[in-house]
């Protein structure tokens, strides 16, 4: 992974984590990034397993939305466990 891709992934993760925190509550930049990155994997996995296509043509916007959905799921499950 080149430095530009890494920075883009971190920014998308931070945005997704921030959006998830608006829905679920919480805070902290590092927490946003971590939850957003984990949410990216979870969201991609869930949407592909459920065969859901968002139909968004912009890849960055699509990834932010998928990551946010995944981050919300991660926060929800974490709260159920804790």
Secondary structure, DSSP 4 states (H G I P E B T S, - for coil): --HHHHHHHHHHHHHHHHHHHHHH----HHHHHHHHHHHHHHHHHHHHHTT-------HHHHHHHHHHHHHHHHHHHHHHH-
